[in-house]
Amino acid sequence: MSVACVGECMVELSEQSDGSLVRGFGGDTLNTALYLARLGVAVDYVTALGDDVWSDEMAAAWGREGIGLDQVRRLSGRMPGLYIIRTDEAGERSFHYWRDQAAARDLFAEPGGAATRAALAAYDLVYVSGISLSLYGETGRAALFETLAALRDRGGRVAFDTNYRPRGWPVWEVAQDAFRAALAQADLIFASVEDLDWLFGAAGEAEVLRHRGRAEIVLKASNGSVPVARVLHGTSDTVVPAEPVARVVDTTAAGDSFAAGYLAARLAGLDPEAAAARAHRLAGAVIGHRGAVIPRAAMPALDRPGSGA
């Protein structure tokens, strides 16, 4: 099973309590690729980087995590984007971006764009997010959607995570159209109620649930302070709650790691409800640590009794 995640990794500056900044690298689909690799899934990251030292360091770090680099394009004279994370006392984070000229925005541009599209269409499973959609502009999104359609025509599958960030979409109606197109292409949909409310208002859940039966849907929300996943596949409609988390330190990459846990479990043959339980457990471990990427030693044993094995 060949798996690819499409998107952008940026230079990450995380603001500490004393105002100092710690540098790292991060991006939503990159985080998912990393956790997939840690869970034993052979996964490639499909993006564009520059020819600068930070791009070199990013690619080297991905390789150490076991992420495939064959579809990472390197663009001369370009650099990755940058963002700063601020985290409040409740563990909620806010993001501030500098990415207008990031290399990843030209992933589908020529020269090289056609080769990237052909390679991407050959995967068995491709994972994209709402942030991925915001990168490319109208022409790039059209190229992406045509590529995903070609992949599905030959029997491949598409997983889409809504992951809506309003600042990435200057025109709200453009975002709505892009998300509707992505939902129509997706065989597996990860959606949060919060994203859908921001994007579509009161009709948000209906926009996703109209794909019920055609697509497998994981609708994420909270029941009080406990995250829950409503899992819909075929005629089944089940709510899977998360186990309580003792302490929330940083919610960065909670959704990204959830998607990785779910996809890895489904690829291993688990049913959707069991996959959701495993995904909750991984996300619960991630939010107990600062930053998007937790130490390897902190990765949970997802096959323990009661974790959805």
N, C-alpha and C positions, 0 to 999 in steps of 0.2 A: 504494500500500500504506500504510494508516494503522496506525501503531504507537503503543502506549502502555505506559509503565512505571508501576506502582502501588506506592505505599509512603510512606516518610517521609524527610524531610531534617531534620537536627538541627543545632544549633550545635555545632561541634566545637572542642574545646580540645586541642591536641597538646602534650604535655609534652616540653620540650627537655632536653638533657643537663645544663644548669645549673639545671634546675627551673623555668624560666620557661615560660609558656604562650603558644602562638600560636593565634589564633582563626581558624577557617574554618567551612565548612559541609560536611556529608557525610551519606551514607546509602547503603545498598547499591544499591537500585534507582535512586536518583538518579545514582550514579556510572555505572551502566550506561547510563542515558539520556544522560548527558553524552558518554560515549565513542561511543555510537551517533550522536549529533549531529555529533561531530567526524569521524566516518567517512562522513558524507553521508546518513544516514538521517533522514527527517522523523519526529520522535518527540515526543509530548506526555508531560508528567509529570502524573499524576493523584494528587492529595494534598490535604490541608487545611493551611492556615497561619493564623496569627493576624492581628491588625491592628497589630502592634508594629513597631518599626524593624528588628528582625532579620529578620522575615518579609518586609518590604519589600526589604531588601538581598538576601535569598535569591532572591526572584523576579526581581529585576533581574539578578543574576548568571546565573541560568538563561537568561534572555532573551538575554544577551550571548553565551552558548554556542550559541544557536540552538534551545533546547528550547522546545516549544510550551507556552503557559501557559493555554490556554482552559479546561482542566479543573482548575485550581488553585482550590479553594474558600477563601474568607477568612472566618474565624469571629471575630465581635466579642468582644473581651475575652480572647482566647486567645493562646497563645504556642507556639513550637516547643519540642521537647525539647532536651536538652543531653547531651553525652557527652565524656569525657576519654579520650584514647589515651595509653598508655604503651608504648614500644617498647624491647625488650631489645637486648643487644649482637648477637644473631643476626638481628635484623630482625623478630622475632616481636612481635606487638602484643597488648595486652589492653585491653578496653573497660570503662568504668565509666559507667553511665547515670543520668540524672534525666529521666524522660519520662512519668511516670504521668498527667500532665494535658496532654500534648501535643495540639495541635489535630488532628493527623493521625489520632488514634484515633477521631475522630467523623466520618470521611469519609462513611460511609454512613448517618449519623443524620439525622433531620429537624430543621429544614427544609432541604431541598436534597439529601438523600440519594437520593431517587427520581430526580431529574434527573441526578445523577452516575452512577447505575446505568444509566440509559437511554443516556447518552452513551458509557459504557464498553462496553456491549454492542454498539455499532455499529463498533468498531475491527476491523481485519483480524487484528491480532496484539497480544496483551496479555502482558506479562512481569510476573510476580510472584515473590516469594521467601518462604522460611520466615520471615524477619523481618517481611515484610508480614503474614503470617498471624497473628503474635504480637501485632499491634497492636490488633485489632478486637474481641476477645472473641467469645463464642459467637454472639451475634446478628449482629455485624458480619461474622464469617466466613461465616455462613449467607447473608447478603446478597451477599457476594463470590462464593461458589460458585454461587448462583442466577444471578448476572450472567454469570459465565463459561460456565455451561451455556447460557444464552440466546445468548451470542456464538457458541458452537460450533454450536448448532442452525441458525444462519444462515450457517454456513460459515467463521467466524473460527477462529483458532488461539490456543492458550494455551502459553506457555513458562513453566516453573517451575524455579527454582533452589532447592535444598534449604536452603542457608545457615542451618543450625540453630544457635541460640544458647540454651543451656540456661537462662540467667537470664531469658529472656523467657517461660518456660513453667513456672510454679510446680507444675503437675501434669503429670508425665511422660506419663501415659496420654492426657491431652487433646492433648498435642503429637502423639503417635503417630496418634491418630484424625484430627487436622487434616492431617497430612502424607499419610496414606493417601488422604484425600479429594482433596487437591491433586494427588497423583500420578495419580489416576484421571481428573482433568480435563485433564491436560497432554498436549499433542501433541508437545512437545519438553521433555525433562527434562535439567537440569544437576544432577548429584549428585556429592558428594565422598565417598570411602570413609570419611573421618574423620567427616563428618556422620552417615552411615548407621550407623557403629559406635556413636556416642554415642546415637543415637535408637532404634535397633532391636537393637543388639547383634549377635550372630553372624548373625542373619537379615537384616541390613541390605541387602546387595546383592540378596538374593532379593526383597525388597520392591519394589525398582526393576525388576529384570529380569523380573518377572512381566508388565510392560507392554511387553516386547520384541515387536516386530512391529506393535503398535498405535501406539506412540510412538517417536520418534527419541530416543535416549539418549546422553548424553555423561557417562561415569563417570570422574571425575578422581581420580588417585592419584599416588604418586611411586615411581620406580624408583631407590632410593638417594636421591641429591640431585636427580634430574632429574624434573620433573613429566611425567606422561603422561596422555593422554586415551584412554580406550577408547570408541570410537565405534560404536554399534550402530544400524543402520537397515535395514529389510527383513531380508534374510538375511545381510547383511554385518556383520562383527565385526572391527574393526581397531584396533590400538593405535598412537596417534600421539604420539611423544615430543616434548618441547620442545627447542629449541636451548639449549645451555649459556648461563647468564647469568654474566658476569664477576664481578659483585658484587651481593649482595642488600642493599639499604639498608632497605627497609620493605615488608612484604608486604600492607599495607593496599590494598584494592581489586583484589588479584590476580584473585580469582574474578569480581568485578563487571566488570572490563575484559575478561576471557576471554569472558564471556557476550556482551558487546557486540561483540567481534571476531568471534565465531562467528555471531551473529545477522546482523550486517551482511554477512558473506560469503555466508551462505545466502540472504539477501534479494537479493543481487547475482547469484545463480545458481550459485555454487560448490558442489561436492559436499561432503558432510559431512567427509571426511578433509582436504580442502583448507581448509575452514573452520576445523577444529581447529588446523591448522598456523598459520594467520593469527592465531587467537585466542591461541595460545601466544606468538607474537611480540609482540603488543600487551601481554599480561600481563608478559612478560619486560622490556619497557621500563618498565612502571609500577613494578615492584618494584625497579628501579634508582634510584628517586627517593623522596624523603621525601614522605609524604602520599598521599591518594587520587587527587589530580588532578595530573598532570604538566604541565609547560609545553607549550604548543602546539608549540614548536620541538623538543621531545623525542619527539613522536609518530613512530613508525617508519613507513617506507615499506613498507606491507604487500604491495605488488605486485612487490617485488624478486624476482629469481630465487631459488628455494629457500625462499621464504616461503609457498608454497602457492598461488601465483597460477595 
